Amino acid sequence: MAVFFTVALMTMACPLLAFDMGQSTRCVAIPHKMHVCKDVGYSEMRLPNFLGHSSLESEVVPHSEDWRPLLQTGCHPQAQAFLCSLIAPVCLDTFIQPCRSLCVAVRESCAPVLACQGHSWPDVLDCDRFPAEEDMCLSHHGKPGIFSKGLPKSACQNCPYVEEAPESKTILDSFCSHDFAVTAKLHRLRLPTGEPEFEIEGRVEFIRQGPLLPYDTQHLLQQWLLINVRCARALVRPGRSQLYVLTGSVQHDGTLSLTRVFPWHRKDANIAVAFRKWKHHRS
């Protein structure tokens, strides 16, 4: 993700500012290999698009992939709709841009993710350049989904402290002093394939559940890895998997914070001892 946003900015900055609403456009089918906008809700797009791209093969499809890592973080539920309204604008009788309110909502959620990667929200996506609500535009749906309201969420943070070969007392103290403790196997792909670079392999096991929810925790940790990709790269080598004990807290604003992590190698008897003592203490 370190380079994708820089590439995207270079390819879109000037065309969007200079896009002529009066120019001639044509409708084309959204290509199946354009994964970013595959399930956006319509099948035809306008060319040139709002980024000034006129060729599907050499411009639209390859440049759309530049945004894929950001969308994979799940930084905002309408981030895909916002970006695809620029990359693959819906083919109707009139141009439909994103509303200013949608831009603001996506920026507020996704700009911190970009900042986590060392990038700022691009000037070319200055929300004041998009139409207000009273105009015909793609609007923001402000109400959170029934299943997402109140759930812990992942966010950018300082990398957690990694402790190799800890004493069992150190591990038990961490269990006691944090909201939650889980075991999870982190897997890192060897080569980029367009899919997320990191994934949670297998089940997440709870040691101390705290405010985490069983049906949401694996997804929550997956999003943490994608947002905090620089931290994740320090935890797992390419093509490898590593089992970790992860401890942390959920902050007042609902964001997950991993504080101390312990790699669990086969020879680390202290973690197994700490785990047994904790279970005995809780029973």
Backbone bond lengths (Angstrom), bond angles and torsions (degrees), N, CA, C in turn:
res aa  C-N    CA-C-N  psi(-1)  N-CA   C-N-CA  omega(-1)  CA-C   N-CA-C  phi
1 M - - - 1.455 - - 1.515 111.55 -
2 A 1.309 117.66 -10.12 1.453 121.79 -176.28 1.514 112.42 -62.85
3 V 1.353 117.06 -31.12 1.457 119.13 -175.24 1.521 113.09 -108.28
4 F 1.341 119.25 -17.99 1.457 119.62 -169.63 1.516 111.90 -63.30
5 F 1.358 117.21 -38.34 1.442 118.41 -173.84 1.522 111.25 -74.83
6 T 1.343 116.43 -34.41 1.452 119.53 176.03 1.522 110.45 -61.52
7 V 1.336 115.98 -43.24 1.465 120.61 178.02 1.521 110.49 -61.84
8 A 1.319 116.30 -43.88 1.460 120.12 -178.32 1.519 111.27 -62.38
9 L 1.319 117.14 -41.22 1.455 120.50 179.50 1.518 111.32 -63.17
10 M 1.325 117.13 -42.57 1.452 120.93 -178.43 1.519 111.47 -63.43
11 T 1.332 116.78 -34.03 1.458 119.65 -175.12 1.516 113.05 -86.36
12 M 1.349 118.07 -16.34 1.448 118.40 -173.56 1.517 114.26 -114.82
13 A 1.324 119.45 -18.27 1.455 121.48 -167.50 1.522 112.95 -57.21
14 C 1.291 118.36 -57.51 1.455 120.97 -175.84 1.521 113.41 -71.92
15 P 1.354 119.53 -44.23 1.457 119.17 -176.35 1.519 114.35 -58.50
16 L 1.330 118.33 -39.98 1.452 119.83 -176.52 1.513 110.80 -64.80
17 L 1.341 116.53 -40.23 1.446 120.31 -178.80 1.524 110.90 -67.20
18 A 1.322 117.13 -31.19 1.450 120.99 -173.94 1.525 113.03 -99.10
19 F 1.333 119.47 6.16 1.458 121.42 -174.87 1.522 109.89 -63.77
20 D 1.326 116.09 131.48 1.454 123.08 -177.63 1.525 109.06 -101.68
21 M 1.342 116.53 113.07 1.463 120.50 -178.95 1.530 112.17 -64.11
22 G 1.331 117.66 -18.54 1.448 120.56 -177.78 1.512 114.37 -92.16
23 Q 1.331 117.17 -2.25 1.454 119.36 -177.10 1.524 111.67 -72.96
24 S 1.307 115.80 159.58 1.458 121.84 179.77 1.519 109.96 -75.86
25 T 1.323 116.46 133.66 1.466 121.61 178.17 1.520 108.98 -130.07
26 R 1.330 115.25 167.79 1.460 120.66 177.31 1.526 108.81 -134.78
27 C 1.315 115.21 158.23 1.463 120.59 179.12 1.525 109.50 -98.81
28 V 1.323 115.61 133.99 1.459 121.20 178.32 1.525 108.45 -136.39
29 A 1.322 115.67 156.39 1.469 120.39 177.01 1.522 109.99 -71.32
30 I 1.328 116.50 139.53 1.462 120.30 174.67 1.524 107.85 -68.03
31 P 1.335 118.65 122.76 1.473 120.58 -176.40 1.530 112.21 -61.81
32 H 1.325 116.52 144.93 1.466 121.03 178.61 1.528 111.21 -61.32
33 K 1.332 117.53 -31.77 1.468 120.08 -178.22 1.525 113.13 -82.63
34 M 1.322 116.59 2.03 1.464 120.77 175.33 1.525 107.66 -88.44
35 H 1.327 115.89 77.27 1.461 122.29 -169.25 1.531 112.98 -64.19
36 V 1.309 117.56 -30.80 1.462 121.19 -176.23 1.532 111.10 -59.67
37 C 1.328 117.11 -37.66 1.464 121.26 -177.22 1.526 112.40 -113.13
38 K 1.310 116.27 22.64 1.471 121.10 -175.11 1.522 112.27 -62.13
39 D 1.323 118.43 -42.57 1.465 122.43 -175.31 1.526 111.56 -114.24
40 V 1.326 116.31 37.92 1.461 120.13 -173.54 1.528 112.59 -77.84
41 G 1.345 117.96 -15.34 1.459 119.87 175.74 1.509 115.09 111.51
42 Y 1.320 118.82 -0.09 1.460 122.70 174.18 1.521 107.76 -146.80
43 S 1.325 116.38 162.53 1.466 119.70 -170.94 1.523 114.52 -111.61
44 E 1.348 117.99 -13.90 1.456 120.73 -179.01 1.523 111.15 -121.67
45 M 1.324 116.08 145.64 1.464 122.42 -178.30 1.527 109.94 -129.66
46 R 1.336 114.35 163.52 1.459 120.36 177.64 1.527 111.06 -92.39
47 L 1.310 115.40 142.95 1.462 123.24 170.08 1.525 108.58 -128.23
48 P 1.338 117.93 135.63 1.467 127.44 -5.12 1.533 111.45 -63.93
49 N 1.320 115.45 154.93 1.465 119.55 177.05 1.532 109.93 -88.04
50 F 1.329 116.58 -175.41 1.464 120.21 -177.14 1.529 113.04 -71.33
51 L 1.321 117.02 -7.96 1.458 120.86 175.49 1.526 111.40 -95.92
52 G 1.333 115.80 1.38 1.449 119.88 179.01 1.507 114.39 83.61
53 H 1.335 118.38 8.67 1.466 121.41 179.60 1.523 109.60 -79.32
54 S 1.307 117.09 132.43 1.463 121.47 179.66 1.526 113.25 -116.68
55 S 1.336 117.67 -10.99 1.461 121.91 -179.39 1.531 109.71 -113.23
56 L 1.333 116.45 124.25 1.462 119.95 178.22 1.522 111.57 -64.69
57 E 1.327 116.55 -49.90 1.463 121.82 -171.94 1.521 112.97 -68.86
58 S 1.330 117.21 -43.34 1.468 119.81 -172.64 1.518 114.07 -96.13
59 E 1.351 117.98 -15.25 1.471 119.31 -176.20 1.525 112.20 -126.40
60 V 1.318 117.19 -61.72 1.461 120.11 -169.97 1.528 112.11 -61.61
61 V 1.339 117.05 -54.95 1.469 120.20 -175.66 1.526 112.10 -63.73
62 P 1.353 119.76 -52.31 1.473 118.23 -178.68 1.522 113.43 -63.79
63 H 1.334 117.92 -38.04 1.463 119.33 -178.70 1.530 111.94 -74.74
64 S 1.331 117.13 -25.99 1.465 118.57 176.19 1.525 110.81 -64.85
65 E 1.335 116.91 -31.71 1.462 120.97 179.55 1.526 111.80 -66.85
66 D 1.333 117.27 -21.65 1.464 119.94 177.80 1.527 111.67 -59.88
67 W 1.336 116.51 -27.36 1.462 121.25 -176.42 1.525 113.11 -91.96
68 R 1.313 116.79 -6.18 1.465 119.91 -173.54 1.531 112.88 -61.80
69 P 1.336 119.43 -44.66 1.478 118.05 179.57 1.520 113.32 -59.99
70 L 1.336 118.05 -36.21 1.462 119.57 178.36 1.522 110.95 -66.32
71 L 1.324 117.33 -44.63 1.457 120.54 -179.65 1.524 111.71 -64.62
72 Q 1.323 117.05 -32.76 1.459 120.22 179.94 1.520 112.81 -65.68
73 T 1.327 117.50 -20.52 1.465 119.52 178.18 1.517 112.06 -73.49
74 G 1.352 117.24 -15.51 1.460 119.58 -177.58 1.511 112.64 66.42
75 C 1.353 116.71 32.93 1.464 119.90 -173.31 1.525 113.17 -63.62
76 H 1.326 118.47 -26.44 1.464 121.56 175.52 1.528 108.24 -155.42
77 P 1.340 118.16 139.62 1.469 120.10 -177.27 1.523 113.79 -63.82
78 Q 1.344 118.19 -20.30 1.458 120.49 178.68 1.525 113.01 -109.43
79 A 1.324 117.63 15.15 1.459 120.23 179.16 1.525 111.34 -62.02
80 Q 1.332 116.82 -40.13 1.465 119.75 179.05 1.524 110.78 -63.64
81 A 1.331 117.08 -45.51 1.456 120.56 -179.95 1.524 111.00 -61.19
82 F 1.324 116.60 -41.33 1.460 121.31 179.70 1.532 111.17 -62.64
83 L 1.338 116.60 -51.85 1.462 120.21 -177.25 1.527 111.77 -67.74
84 C 1.329 116.98 -39.41 1.468 119.25 -179.13 1.520 111.66 -70.45
85 S 1.331 118.21 -25.00 1.465 119.41 175.72 1.523 111.25 -66.60
86 L 1.338 116.83 -18.89 1.457 121.97 176.66 1.525 111.60 -97.86
87 I 1.342 115.77 -41.11 1.468 121.15 -177.09 1.531 110.87 -77.20
88 A 1.344 115.57 -42.52 1.469 121.28 -176.32 1.520 109.07 -134.65
89 P 1.332 118.26 69.04 1.466 120.62 -176.66 1.522 111.75 -60.60
90 V 1.326 115.03 138.10 1.457 120.87 -176.78 1.528 110.24 -60.79
91 C 1.314 115.88 142.89 1.462 121.53 -176.89 1.525 109.54 -90.60
92 L 1.329 116.74 95.79 1.461 123.50 176.32 1.528 108.54 -126.23
93 D 1.331 116.88 -174.78 1.459 120.56 -178.38 1.519 112.21 -69.05
94 T 1.322 116.84 -19.41 1.461 120.80 179.43 1.520 109.50 -135.14
95 F 1.334 116.72 161.63 1.461 121.07 177.84 1.529 109.73 -73.15
96 I 1.315 115.62 133.30 1.461 121.14 177.09 1.525 108.22 -114.89
97 Q 1.328 115.98 108.70 1.460 121.49 176.23 1.526 109.48 -94.01
98 P 1.332 117.86 165.86 1.469 119.43 171.53 1.523 110.16 -71.21
99 C 1.317 116.55 142.34 1.464 120.21 175.48 1.522 110.38 -69.82
100 R 1.304 114.73 157.94 1.469 120.36 178.58 1.524 110.92 -60.13
101 S 1.333 116.52 -39.60 1.467 119.85 -178.53 1.524 111.60 -64.32
102 L 1.337 116.87 -36.00 1.473 120.32 177.52 1.516 109.94 -66.38
103 C 1.319 116.70 -44.37 1.467 120.53 177.82 1.523 111.08 -58.04
104 V 1.331 116.48 -45.08 1.469 120.93 -179.05 1.524 110.74 -62.71
105 A 1.333 116.88 -43.86 1.467 120.81 -179.19 1.524 111.10 -62.68
106 V 1.338 116.64 -45.14 1.463 120.55 -179.94 1.526 110.03 -67.17
107 R 1.323 116.93 -41.55 1.472 120.56 179.79 1.526 110.84 -61.23
108 E 1.322 117.74 -43.51 1.466 120.46 -177.35 1.525 111.67 -63.22
109 S 1.337 116.99 -33.55 1.462 120.49 -179.48 1.525 112.92 -87.54
110 C 1.327 117.29 -36.96 1.466 120.80 -171.81 1.527 113.84 -95.28
111 A 1.329 118.20 -24.19 1.468 119.80 178.58 1.531 111.82 -59.80
112 P 1.349 119.92 -40.03 1.473 118.70 176.11 1.524 113.42 -62.28
113 V 1.338 116.95 -31.90 1.463 120.15 176.77 1.528 109.90 -66.73
114 L 1.334 116.28 -43.65 1.463 119.81 176.73 1.524 110.80 -62.83
115 A 1.343 116.86 -40.17 1.463 120.56 178.26 1.519 110.93 -61.98
116 C 1.329 116.33 -33.62 1.465 121.12 178.00 1.524 110.82 -63.15
117 Q 1.337 116.20 -26.72 1.461 121.63 178.71 1.525 112.09 -96.61
118 G 1.344 117.21 4.72 1.463 120.32 178.26 1.514 114.61 88.00
119 H 1.352 117.68 19.07 1.461 121.76 -179.36 1.522 109.95 -121.95
120 S 1.327 116.41 148.19 1.457 121.15 174.54 1.518 109.74 -99.89
121 W 1.324 115.99 162.98 1.464 120.44 176.02 1.530 108.10 -62.65
122 P 1.332 118.00 128.53 1.467 119.97 -172.53 1.524 113.27 -69.00
123 D 1.335 115.78 142.07 1.460 120.54 177.53 1.526 111.92 -59.12
124 V 1.334 116.41 -30.82 1.457 119.78 -178.38 1.524 111.69 -64.44
125 L 1.322 116.92 -21.52 1.459 121.01 176.64 1.524 111.06 -102.62
126 D 1.322 116.10 31.46 1.464 121.62 173.26 1.526 107.74 -58.14
127 C 1.311 116.71 118.54 1.463 120.66 -172.10 1.527 113.14 -64.43
128 D 1.336 117.96 -22.04 1.460 120.43 178.81 1.526 111.82 -66.67
129 R 1.333 116.69 -14.64 1.466 119.82 -179.37 1.525 112.64 -81.93
130 F 1.327 116.42 -9.55 1.456 119.83 -178.83 1.520 110.46 -99.40
131 P 1.344 117.51 155.55 1.469 120.39 -174.56 1.516 113.06 -68.31
132 A 1.327 113.98 153.29 1.465 120.75 177.76 1.526 109.78 -75.13
133 E 1.326 115.81 171.90 1.467 121.37 -174.10 1.525 113.58 -58.36
134 E 1.353 117.05 -32.88 1.462 117.90 -174.71 1.535 112.80 -71.01
135 D 1.323 116.77 -14.07 1.450 120.10 176.70 1.525 110.21 -86.39
136 M 1.321 116.51 165.65 1.458 121.10 177.21 1.521 108.88 -76.08
137 C 1.312 117.16 109.91 1.460 121.41 -176.07 1.517 109.44 -158.43
138 L 1.321 116.10 170.35 1.466 122.44 178.94 1.516 108.39 -80.90
139 S 1.315 116.84 116.29 1.463 120.87 -169.58 1.519 112.57 -93.84
140 H 1.321 113.75 166.68 1.464 122.16 178.34 1.520 109.48 -91.76
141 H 1.335 116.52 132.40 1.455 121.76 173.86 1.520 107.47 -95.08
142 G 1.312 116.26 104.38 1.461 120.24 -168.25 1.504 116.40 -76.35
143 K 1.324 118.56 -23.33 1.460 120.01 -174.56 1.523 110.84 -80.73
144 P 1.354 117.84 130.65 1.467 119.64 176.95 1.510 111.45 -68.64
145 G 1.319 116.55 153.96 1.459 121.29 178.10 1.515 111.01 -64.49
146 I 1.323 114.98 152.24 1.469 120.28 -177.18 1.522 111.97 -60.45
147 F 1.355 117.12 -30.16 1.455 119.71 -176.93 1.522 112.89 -89.90
148 S 1.343 118.14 -12.05 1.465 120.18 -178.23 1.519 113.30 -102.60
149 K 1.321 116.69 -17.64 1.455 119.98 -177.23 1.531 110.96 -63.08
150 G 1.317 116.66 124.69 1.456 121.53 176.41 1.511 115.28 83.24
151 L 1.338 118.39 -1.25 1.463 120.24 179.26 1.523 110.37 -77.61
152 P 1.347 117.77 146.90 1.470 119.18 171.04 1.526 109.69 -57.98
153 K 1.331 116.06 149.18 1.457 120.15 -179.12 1.518 110.04 -133.67
154 S 1.324 115.25 152.21 1.458 121.23 178.93 1.523 110.30 -81.96
155 A 1.325 116.29 151.52 1.465 121.25 179.61 1.519 108.96 -153.13
156 C 1.325 115.01 167.07 1.456 120.94 176.22 1.529 109.93 -67.52
157 Q 1.318 116.95 139.16 1.459 120.56 179.13 1.525 109.81 -152.00
158 N 1.328 115.68 167.53 1.457 119.63 170.21 1.523 108.60 -66.26
159 C 1.317 116.20 146.11 1.460 119.34 -176.49 1.528 110.86 -62.00
160 P 1.334 117.66 138.93 1.469 120.27 179.73 1.519 111.18 -68.08
161 Y 1.327 114.49 158.68 1.467 121.11 178.23 1.527 108.88 -76.81
162 V 1.318 116.33 127.14 1.468 122.59 -179.95 1.520 108.26 -103.26
163 E 1.329 116.27 122.69 1.466 120.27 -177.96 1.524 109.86 -117.78
164 E 1.315 115.97 116.56 1.458 122.70 177.91 1.528 110.40 -85.40
165 A 1.322 116.75 141.45 1.467 124.12 175.88 1.523 112.50 47.30
166 P 1.318 118.70 56.52 1.471 120.53 -178.78 1.524 111.76 -75.21
167 E 1.309 115.48 157.61 1.455 121.51 171.94 1.535 108.62 -72.66
168 S 1.312 116.24 152.73 1.461 119.55 -178.40 1.526 111.66 -62.10
169 K 1.342 117.70 -33.82 1.469 120.81 178.52 1.525 110.44 -64.77
170 T 1.327 116.80 -38.60 1.467 120.63 178.83 1.521 110.44 -61.62
171 I 1.315 115.92 -41.07 1.464 120.42 -179.38 1.524 110.56 -68.62
172 L 1.326 116.91 -44.20 1.464 120.44 178.61 1.530 111.49 -62.04
173 D 1.320 116.71 -40.76 1.466 120.64 177.35 1.529 110.67 -60.77
174 S 1.332 115.58 -37.32 1.465 119.23 179.09 1.525 111.16 -69.00
175 F 1.343 116.76 -37.92 1.460 120.43 175.63 1.535 110.36 -59.75
176 C 1.316 115.82 -41.60 1.467 121.21 -175.29 1.527 112.64 -73.86
177 S 1.314 117.05 -34.92 1.467 120.90 -170.83 1.526 113.82 -91.96
178 H 1.326 117.82 -2.36 1.462 120.46 -179.53 1.524 111.10 -118.90
179 D 1.331 114.91 161.86 1.462 120.29 -178.93 1.524 112.19 -68.20
180 F 1.333 116.03 -34.87 1.463 119.17 -174.47 1.513 110.54 -145.63
181 A 1.323 114.79 158.85 1.467 122.47 173.04 1.524 107.16 -147.26
182 V 1.328 116.24 129.06 1.468 120.73 -179.09 1.525 108.81 -138.33
183 T 1.336 115.14 160.76 1.461 119.94 168.93 1.519 107.67 -109.61
184 A 1.328 116.17 137.95 1.461 121.35 -179.70 1.518 108.89 -150.68
185 K 1.319 115.87 140.85 1.467 120.67 176.44 1.523 108.54 -96.88
186 L 1.326 116.25 118.79 1.453 122.60 -179.42 1.522 109.00 -94.24
187 H 1.316 115.80 131.30 1.465 120.95 179.22 1.521 109.34 -120.31
188 R 1.337 115.62 138.44 1.464 121.59 178.64 1.525 109.65 -122.35
189 L 1.330 116.29 127.99 1.452 120.56 178.06 1.526 110.73 -64.85
190 R 1.321 116.32 147.31 1.462 120.23 -179.71 1.525 111.31 -74.20
191 L 1.330 116.91 -40.01 1.458 121.20 -177.81 1.524 109.28 -130.99
192 P 1.351 117.57 147.64 1.469 119.77 176.65 1.523 110.47 -63.41
193 T 1.334 116.56 136.16 1.468 120.98 179.48 1.520 111.48 -129.96
194 G 1.316 117.08 3.97 1.457 120.55 -172.78 1.513 112.09 93.91
195 E 1.335 116.58 -21.09 1.463 121.10 174.95 1.529 108.85 -83.34
196 P 1.345 118.08 164.45 1.464 119.78 177.81 1.530 111.72 -54.02
197 E 1.338 116.38 139.08 1.467 120.86 -177.55 1.521 111.39 -68.77
198 F 1.331 116.62 -29.39 1.464 121.69 -176.84 1.522 110.38 -122.18
199 E 1.323 115.37 150.72 1.453 120.57 175.47 1.519 109.63 -151.39
200 I 1.319 114.30 157.40 1.462 121.32 172.92 1.517 107.19 -88.82
201 E 1.315 115.92 120.83 1.460 121.42 -175.58 1.528 109.03 -96.25
202 G 1.322 116.65 122.34 1.458 119.76 179.65 1.518 111.80 77.93
203 R 1.305 115.50 -161.92 1.460 121.85 -175.62 1.520 111.94 -86.28
204 V 1.327 115.05 151.44 1.463 121.89 169.73 1.523 107.29 -91.41
205 E 1.326 116.54 125.31 1.467 121.31 -179.35 1.527 109.80 -102.80
206 F 1.334 115.62 132.87 1.459 119.90 -179.28 1.524 110.59 -87.58
207 I 1.321 115.62 131.96 1.457 122.29 167.74 1.529 107.21 -98.76
208 R 1.318 115.04 -52.21 1.460 121.89 171.14 1.520 107.00 -129.79
209 Q 1.325 117.17 116.42 1.465 120.27 -172.51 1.515 112.33 -76.82
210 G 1.324 118.04 -42.67 1.455 120.97 -179.54 1.522 111.43 55.75
211 P 1.349 118.69 -135.00 1.470 121.64 -176.86 1.526 113.80 -84.06
212 L 1.326 118.55 0.95 1.464 120.43 -179.30 1.524 110.70 -75.74
213 L 1.324 115.01 151.46 1.460 121.03 -179.52 1.523 109.59 -110.19
214 P 1.329 118.14 134.04 1.465 120.93 -174.75 1.518 113.98 -55.88
215 Y 1.333 117.64 -40.59 1.468 119.67 -175.34 1.525 112.87 -78.55
216 D 1.342 117.54 -10.72 1.467 119.95 -174.10 1.523 113.48 -113.75
217 T 1.334 118.34 -15.58 1.461 120.66 -168.53 1.523 113.13 -66.92
218 Q 1.317 118.57 -40.02 1.463 119.80 179.85 1.532 110.75 -62.16
219 H 1.318 116.06 -44.81 1.467 120.37 177.05 1.527 110.94 -63.61
220 L 1.318 117.01 -40.02 1.462 122.08 179.98 1.527 111.23 -60.59
221 L 1.330 116.96 -45.74 1.455 121.06 178.80 1.525 111.46 -68.81
222 Q 1.328 116.63 -35.94 1.464 120.75 176.38 1.533 110.03 -59.90
223 Q 1.318 117.26 -45.26 1.462 120.65 179.03 1.522 111.15 -65.97
224 W 1.328 117.39 -35.72 1.469 120.53 177.24 1.522 110.33 -60.43
225 L 1.321 117.29 -42.71 1.467 121.05 179.82 1.520 111.66 -62.82
226 L 1.334 117.07 -39.98 1.463 120.93 -177.12 1.526 112.14 -74.20
227 I 1.332 116.80 -33.51 1.465 120.40 178.21 1.529 110.56 -75.91
228 N 1.319 116.44 -47.06 1.469 122.25 -178.02 1.529 109.69 -96.32
229 V 1.320 115.55 56.24 1.465 120.78 -170.80 1.527 111.68 -65.31
230 R 1.317 118.02 -31.60 1.474 118.99 178.52 1.520 111.42 -68.02
231 C 1.316 116.77 -37.14 1.467 120.05 174.60 1.522 110.17 -66.76
232 A 1.343 115.91 -43.16 1.462 120.37 -177.73 1.520 111.39 -61.75
233 R 1.322 117.24 -38.64 1.468 120.41 -178.96 1.522 112.16 -65.75
234 A 1.323 116.74 -24.43 1.456 119.98 177.22 1.525 111.83 -80.63
235 L 1.327 116.95 -14.27 1.455 120.71 -176.85 1.523 113.65 -91.83
236 V 1.336 116.68 -30.54 1.466 120.31 -174.35 1.523 110.22 -137.50
237 R 1.330 115.87 133.56 1.466 120.40 176.45 1.531 110.37 -79.29
238 P 1.341 117.75 153.41 1.466 120.68 -179.34 1.533 111.91 -56.19
239 G 1.322 115.93 135.56 1.451 121.35 178.47 1.507 114.67 76.96
240 R 1.319 117.42 8.48 1.468 120.29 -176.62 1.523 111.06 -120.00
241 S 1.325 114.60 164.20 1.459 122.72 172.39 1.520 108.33 -123.74
242 Q 1.311 116.36 148.13 1.455 120.40 178.79 1.526 109.59 -143.96
243 L 1.338 115.64 128.70 1.455 121.26 176.52 1.523 109.09 -81.34
244 Y 1.330 116.46 133.42 1.460 121.95 -179.52 1.524 110.43 -129.43
245 V 1.330 114.93 150.36 1.457 122.19 161.87 1.522 105.98 -97.80
246 L 1.321 116.70 120.61 1.458 122.55 -176.26 1.517 109.49 -111.59
247 T 1.320 117.40 126.72 1.464 121.12 177.56 1.521 108.97 -124.96
248 G 1.322 115.42 147.64 1.457 119.11 -179.21 1.506 111.59 -179.52
249 S 1.328 115.12 -163.92 1.461 121.64 -175.88 1.522 109.79 -139.96
250 V 1.324 115.04 162.37 1.457 121.85 170.68 1.520 106.97 -105.87
251 Q 1.342 116.33 121.55 1.456 121.68 -174.73 1.532 111.14 -73.91
252 H 1.344 115.47 171.98 1.467 120.50 -177.94 1.519 112.34 -61.03
253 D 1.340 116.69 -29.72 1.464 119.26 179.57 1.528 112.55 -85.87
254 G 1.338 116.97 5.67 1.455 121.01 176.83 1.512 115.13 90.28
255 T 1.333 118.13 1.93 1.463 120.20 -178.45 1.526 111.10 -85.67
256 L 1.330 114.30 142.99 1.461 122.11 178.54 1.527 109.70 -79.47
257 S 1.317 116.62 136.72 1.458 121.51 176.32 1.524 109.30 -130.88
258 L 1.331 116.64 112.21 1.461 120.75 173.17 1.518 108.19 -82.02
259 T 1.329 116.72 128.98 1.464 120.83 -172.72 1.524 112.46 -109.61
260 R 1.334 116.47 -51.77 1.464 121.04 179.73 1.516 108.68 -132.34
261 V 1.321 116.12 134.92 1.462 120.71 178.81 1.520 109.01 -128.90
262 F 1.329 114.72 144.99 1.464 121.02 -176.96 1.523 109.32 -126.62
263 P 1.327 118.82 113.78 1.473 119.40 174.20 1.524 110.02 -65.86
264 W 1.331 116.19 132.03 1.461 121.11 -176.71 1.526 108.61 -106.02
265 H 1.331 115.35 97.27 1.460 121.23 177.16 1.525 109.40 -90.74
266 R 1.309 116.43 163.45 1.465 121.02 -176.45 1.526 112.49 -59.05
267 K 1.314 116.67 -33.13 1.461 120.17 -175.75 1.532 112.74 -87.97
268 D 1.333 117.94 -0.65 1.465 120.44 -177.06 1.531 110.57 -82.96
269 A 1.308 115.85 85.56 1.470 120.17 -178.76 1.522 111.56 -70.43
270 N 1.330 117.52 -27.26 1.463 120.36 -175.46 1.529 112.26 -62.77
271 I 1.326 116.85 -35.75 1.463 119.10 179.20 1.528 110.19 -67.63
272 A 1.316 116.80 -42.40 1.467 120.25 177.35 1.517 111.02 -62.17
273 V 1.338 117.14 -40.40 1.463 121.28 177.94 1.522 110.53 -62.81
274 A 1.338 116.04 -46.00 1.463 120.48 179.92 1.531 110.58 -61.92
275 F 1.325 116.11 -40.29 1.459 121.20 -179.94 1.526 110.59 -62.15
276 R 1.332 117.39 -44.60 1.471 121.00 179.57 1.525 111.68 -65.81
277 K 1.321 116.52 -41.42 1.473 120.12 179.37 1.522 111.06 -64.06
278 W 1.345 115.62 -38.52 1.460 119.31 179.63 1.529 110.48 -65.58
279 K 1.317 117.08 -43.70 1.463 120.42 179.36 1.517 110.74 -64.00
280 H 1.324 116.61 -40.89 1.469 120.46 179.09 1.524 110.40 -64.96
281 H 1.328 116.33 -40.24 1.463 121.33 -179.89 1.532 110.62 -64.41
282 R 1.337 116.70 -37.21 1.453 120.80 -175.36 1.528 112.67 -83.00
283 S 1.332 117.05 -16.73 1.472 119.73 -177.07 1.532 111.93 -83.10
